[in-house]
Amino acid sequence: MKYIGKINIMPLKALLDPQGKAVNQNMENIGFKTVSDVRIGKHIEIKLEADDKKHAEELVNEACKKILSNVVMESYEFTIEEI
C-alpha cells in the first residue's frame, strides 16, 4: 500500500531559535506589534510503500530519528495517510 507521511520538525522549546527571533523582530519593525513569539521549523512530506499503516509509521519514525531531524535539538511529529 502507498502512504504519505507528513512530518513537522521544530526546535526544542528549551533551545534558542535564532531564525525565529530574527523574524519576530522584523515583524515588529514592519508593524506586526501583536506578534510575540515566532519559531521556525521544517515541514516534510514523503511518499512510501508499506504493508500497513503501522509499518509506515515505523518507517517514518525511523527516518525522522536517523536523517530528517536532529533529535538532540529538534522534536518531530507526523501523520500517515493512505494514498
Secondary structure as the mmCIF struct_conf table of DSSP 4:
data_model
#
loop_
_struct_conf.conf_type_id
_struct_conf.id
_struct_conf.beg_label_comp_id
_struct_conf.beg_label_asym_id
_struct_conf.beg_label_seq_id
_struct_conf.end_label_comp_id
_struct_conf.end_label_asym_id
_struct_conf.end_label_seq_id
STRN STRN1 LYS A 2 PRO A 11
TURN_TY1_P TURN_TY1_P1 LYS A 13 ALA A 14
BEND BEND1 LEU A 15 LEU A 15
HELX_RH_AL_P HELX_RH_AL_P1 PRO A 18 ASN A 29
TURN_TY1_P TURN_TY1_P2 ILE A 30 GLY A 31
TURN_TY1_P TURN_TY1_P3 LYS A 33 THR A 34
STRN STRN2 LYS A 42 GLU A 49
BEND BEND2 ASP A 51 ASP A 52
HELX_RH_AL_P HELX_RH_AL_P2 LYS A 53 ALA A 63
HELX_RH_PI_P HELX_RH_PI_P1 CYS A 64 LEU A 68
TURN_TY1_P TURN_TY1_P4 VAL A 71 MET A 73
STRN STRN3 GLU A 74 GLU A 82
#
